[in-house]
Amino acid sequence: MKKIGFLTFGHSGGSSNSPVPTGADAVRQMVDLAVAAEESGFDGAWMRVHHFGNSISTPFPLMAAMAAKTTTLEVGTGVIDMRYENPLYMAEQAGAVDAISSGRLQLGVSRGSPEPARDGQQQFGYDLEAGNSWANETRERTALFRKAISGAGIAHPVPGGHHHHGQDELLPINPISPGLENRIWWGAATIGSGLWTASVGMNLLSSTLLLEDDGRPFHVLQADQLRQYREAYAASGHTTGGMTAVTRSAFPITTDKDELYFGRRERGDSVGYLDGSVARSGPTYSGSPEEVAQQFMDDEAITEADYVLFALPNQLGVDYNAHVMTEIANIARELGWKSHQGSRTADSAA
């Protein structure tokens, strides 16, 4: 069966009339969205992470709160910008969240995307050494993070100190959460970065923007990325990855409010420029539940993926987004992605 989840920026409206007027409201409402997601039958609640912007920037305490309020829902990121992270401190936080959630953390990481701050990393205390690049630096930080969460020794013990390790045995971080190393995802915007992800044994979180526009529809290009990743992963010999995920915007139209918000959305791909490269993004799917179901079936990348994340407009409030998730979950059940049992919504309607 295919997993489904939501992915959101956690935007706030900046107005007292908004359902999400402030950043603090956005944080609190993310917990409510997680509860609603579990009740609708979703498998995961994922958040985008951006600094110096009007969105979520502190994922670990928020994911801990979301996990504490749910029982089966996975909590994740798509993605944490490793330019801003101390990999060992992050490893300790991730271990704690995974312990709180009893193994429900799905952690997406990457180099990060363009941002509003010109010197954001420097203000956090991170500078590149001469000749290094953020692409290389973030991969090195990710490797150290993954080493730490695997339970490998990291720090040298104090000679004669009171610890439970041998005199020369390196000390690991604490807590260690078994299995977390199998739930790390790399955000990849090219086929090449997807192949690298396979070569180092991480799961593939395909970007909402692909930087290799060759004229093919977005879903076809993305499906090619997923297939090449899978082939490379099978040949890699690794056992800590192999899963793929894609993100889509989808809005079944079942109410007048749905029609007002999303009934006349453009459905085609978007093409533009990002960091000097041509970038293609996918369509927004909308229509009757039957039409949206057909759009899902016609999407090659959705067919290929193990996990489909649906972008939620959290700034429209918890109640509206709970409605959207319920409709999407119903479609997922009709398509056979999920059992017709297992959610309070489905059980109460039976």
N, C-alpha and C positions, 0 to 999 in steps of 0.2 A: 504494500500500500504506500501511496505517496503522502508525505507529510505536508501540512500547510501551517503557515504562521503569518504574523503581521510584521511589518517593518515601518518604523516611523521616525521622523526627525525629532518629535517632541516640541514642535513649534509652539510659541505663544503669540497671542494676537496683538499685544501692545495697546489694547483698549479695554476699558472697563466693561464695554458691551460685549466683548468676546467671550465665548464659552471657556477660553483658556487665556485670561488676561495677562498673566505674568509667568516668568520662568518657574517660579515656585509652584504655581498651579499646574504647569505642564508636568513637573516631576511627580506631584501627588496624583494627577490623573493617569499617569502611566501605570501606576499600581492598579487603579480601577480598570484600565483597559486590559491589563493582564488577567484580572479576575473574569472580565467579560469574555475574553478570548477562550479561557478554559471552559466556561459555561457553554459557549457556542460550539465547542468541539475542535477548536484550533489546537495544534500541537505546540506552537511556539510563539513567543513574544520577543521580537528583536528590535533594537534601537540603533539608529545612526548616531555617530559620535562626532561632534564638531566643536572646536574651541573658538572663543571670541565671536560667537554667532548666536542667533536666536534659536538655539536648539539644545539638545541634551549634550552635556560635556562630562558628566561624572557617572559612568555606567555602573560601577561596581556596587556602591551602596544602594542604588536604585534596583539593580537586579536582585540583590539580597532581599530587599523589601518585597519585590514581586514574587520571588520564590517562596518567601515565608507566608504569603497570602494565597498560594496555590498548592496543588498537590501533584499534578501530572504535567503541568505546562513547562516546556523548556524555555529558558531565558537566554537571550543572545545579543550579539552586537554585529552590526554590518556597516562600517567596521571601525575598530579602534585604530587611530592614527599613531603608528609606532614612532613617529618623529617626536611625540610629546611624552614618551613613556620611559621610565626606569624599568627595565625588564624584570629585575628581581623583586622590586616592590609590587609590580603588577602581578608577578607569579604568586606572591603571598595573598594578594587580594583575590585573585582567581581561585586559588585553593580554598579560601574561606567561603566564597560564594558557592562553589561547587559542593562544599560540605553542607552548607545550609540547605541547598536545593536537593541534596541526596543524588548528585550526579546528573542534574538537568541543565548544566551550563553548556551553551554552544557559542564559542568565542571566535568571532571574526576579526581578523587583524589585517593590516596592509600598510603601505607607504603613506596612504592618505591622499586626499583630493585637494584641489585648489581651495583656498580659504581667504577670509577677509583680512587677516593680519599679515602684514609684511614681515614682521620679525617675531612671530608667535613663539617659535621654538627657542629663539634666543632668550626671550623673556621668561621662559620656563627653565632656563639654565642649560640648554643644549646647543652646542655649536659643532659644526663639522670641522674635522681636521683637514688640513690642506691636502688636496688631491682626492678627498673622499666625496661621495655623493649620498644624497638621502636614500636613493634606491638601494645602495650597498649597505649603508648604515642601518636602515630599518630591517633588512634581512638578517644582519648580524645580531641585532637586538632580539629579533624573533627567535633566532636559533638559541640564544642564551635563555630566553623565556621558556622555550620548549624543553631545554635541558633541565631547567630548574623544576618544572612541574612534573618531570618524569621521576623525580626523586634522586637525581644524581647529586653527588657532593659538589659544593660550590665554594665554601669558605674554609680557610685553614683554622684548626682549633688552637686555642691558647695552650701552650705546653703545660702539662700538669693541671689543666683546668678540670672542672667538674662537668663532664658531659658523658653521654652514653656511647661514644664512638672511640675507636682506637686512637692512639696518640698521633698517628700520621694520617688518619682517615678524614677526608674532607667532610664538612658539615652541610647537610641539605637544608633547604628552606622548610618552613612549617606553617600551615598544614600541607601535607601532600594528599591530593584527592585522586585515588586510583581511577584510571580510565579517562581523566581529563585530557591527556595527551592525544586521545583519539577523536577529540571534539574541537579541534582547532581548525579554523577555516581561513584561507588566504583570499582576499578580494582581488580578483584578476580582471583587467580590462582588455587584455589581448590574448591571442592564442599562445604566444610565447610565454607570457607570465603564467598561463594555465599549465603549460608543459613544465615550467620550473616548479610550480606547486606540486605537481605529481612527482617530480624527481626528488623532492625532500619529504614527501609523505604527509602532506596536509590535505584536508578537504578543500574543494573548490567552491568559492562563493563568487559566481559570475557577476560582473559589474552591471549596473543599469545603463552604463555608457560603454560601448566598445569602440576602441580606437583604431580599428582596422577596416573601415568602411570600404567595401569593394563592390557596392551596388546591390548585393543580395539583401533581402529583407532581414531585419534585426534578428528575428527568431531563428532564421536559417543559419546566419552567421554564428549566433550563440550556440545553437545545437552542434555546429561543427567544433566549436571550442570545447564543449562538454565531451564530445566523442573522442577528440584527440587527447584530452586530459585522461579519460578512462583508459585508453590504450597505453598511454605512457605510464600511468599508475600501475597497471597490470604488469608491465615490464620492469617496474622499479624494484620490486621485492619488498616494499614497505608494507606495514600492517597497521599504520596509524592514520589512514585517510581513506580515500576512495569514494566519498560522498560528494554530490553536486547539488547546488542550489541556485535558483534564479528568482528574480523579483519582477512582479507585474502590478500594474494598476488596473483594477477591475471593479466595476460597480453595476451589479444587477439592478435594473429599474423595476421596482415593485410599488413605489409610492409617488405621490406628487412631489414630495421633497427630493427624491432621487432624480426625478425628471428635471427639476429646477437646477439641481447641482451638476448633474452628469449626463443628462439626456442628449445633449448636443455636442459632446466632446469629439474632437478630431480623433480618428482611429488609426491614422497612418503613422509610420516611423517619423522621427525627427532627426535631422542631420545638421550638425554645426561644427564648431572648432573648440578644442580643449587642449591647453598646453601645446598649441601649435600643430595638433593633429586633427584630422577629420574624425568626428565622433558621431556615432549613430546610436540612438536610443529607441526603445520599443514603443508600441502604441498603448493607448488607454482602451481597455475593453469595456463596453457598456451596451446595454440592451436588456431585453427580457432575460430571465434566468435561462431559458432555452437557447437564446442567441449567445449569451456569455459562455454557456457550456460548450457550444459548437466552436466558439473562438478558442477556448482552451484546447479542444481536441485538434484544432487545425494548427496549433502552435508547436513547432517541432522541438523547441527547447523545453517547453513545459513537459512534453512527452518524455524527453530524455532525463529530466531532473528528478532527483530523489526528494527534494524539498522545494516547495513553491512558497515564496514570501509575498504577501500582498501589501502594497504601500497604502497606509492609512492616512487620511487627512485629519490628524488628531485635533487640529484647531477647530474642527466642527463639533467637538464635544464627545463625551463618553457614550451617551445614549445613541447618537446617530451612528457612531462607529461600531457599537455593539450590534446594531441592526445590520450594517454592512457585513460584519463577520458572520452573523447568523445566516444570511442569504448565501454567502460564499461557501460556508460549511455545508449547507444543504445541497449546493451544486456538486461539491466534492463527493458527497455521499452518493448522489445519483450517478456520478461518473465512476464509482467504484474505488475511489482513492481511499475512502474511509468507511468503516463500519457504520451502519445506520443506528447502532447503539453506542453508548459511551459518553454522551453529553447530556447534561440536565435538560437542555433545550429539546433534544431529540426525544429523550425519554418522556418528557411531559407532553409532547405532542402525539406520542404513540397511542 
